Amino acid sequence: MNWDAIKNFFTTAGVDLLRGIIILVIGFFLVRWIVKIIERNEHKMKMEPTLRGFVKNLIRILLYVLVILTAVNTMGVPMTSIITLLGSAGVAVSLALQGVLGNLVGGFILLLFKPIRAGEYVKIGDNEGTVKNIGTFYTEIVTPDNRQINLPNGTLTNTAIVNYTREGTRRLDLIFTVGYEQNIDKVY
């Protein structure tokens, strides 16, 4: 072994490693700074509070992944193998968590298009009650007899939703029967 070759290898690898560590430190600092700016301006966003938290966490995760991939690329690791590994892992995880991901996307769709909101009285399938909370995976409704029902968001996006509160006034249909022998003038 030639000591100059070994010294040259560690010098080059050390510089790449140092660059990667610097990118990680500065990148993590910038991600925290961006998330704090988002948190300070959350009240200005015209979104549901649950959707705001979801978007904030999604941005945070994506920025951290971007910083880590940039640092790893700077260190000299070939990106094609990492992207292939991440793609394969993503497919495996998405197949394993297919129902959970369906509920997650369903929650995002409910928060984005707002067919229901917290506090509204709705009928979803066979369940009827007041919406208490629209979560990331489940929506909570409270029935008139004070039962709490958690409905998966994935099924909510594929089920007919009757919203009784949205229009402001509700119609109540009552059917009364009157015997034929009764005086019709006294029935009002």
C-alpha positions, 0 to 999 in steps of 0.5 A: 500500500502506498501511504500517499494513496491512502492519505489522498483517499482519506483527504478526499473522503474527509472533505466530502464527509465534512461538506455533508455534515455542514449541509446537514447542520445548516439544513436542519437549522433552516428546516427548524427556522422555516417551520417556526415561520410557518407556525407564527403565520398559521393564523393567517392561513385560511385552512381548517386547524387539522389541515394546517397541522397536517400540511405543516408536518408534511412540509417538515418531513419533506424538507428533512428528507431533502436535506438528508438526501442532499447531504448524502449526495454531497458525501459521494454516495450514488443517488440512484441506489438510494432512490431505488431503495427508497422507491422499493421501500415506499412500494412495500410500505404502501402495500402493507398500509393500504387501508391506513393510507386510504384513511389518510388520503380520505382525511386530507380530502375531507379537510380540503373539500370540506363536505362536513365540518366540526359542529355540523349535524350529518348522516353518514350511511347508517350513522347520524349525529354531530361531527365532533372532530375530523382527524387525520384517519378517523372522523368522530361523530356524537349521536343524539343519544350521546354515543361516540362513533369513529368513522374511517375517513377512507369510507367517508369519501366513498359514502353519501353524506347528508349534511343537515346543518349546511343550509341553515334551516331544516325541514321536519316532516311529521305525519299525523293520522286522524280517524275518519270519525273525528271532526276535521275542523278541530284538527290543526 
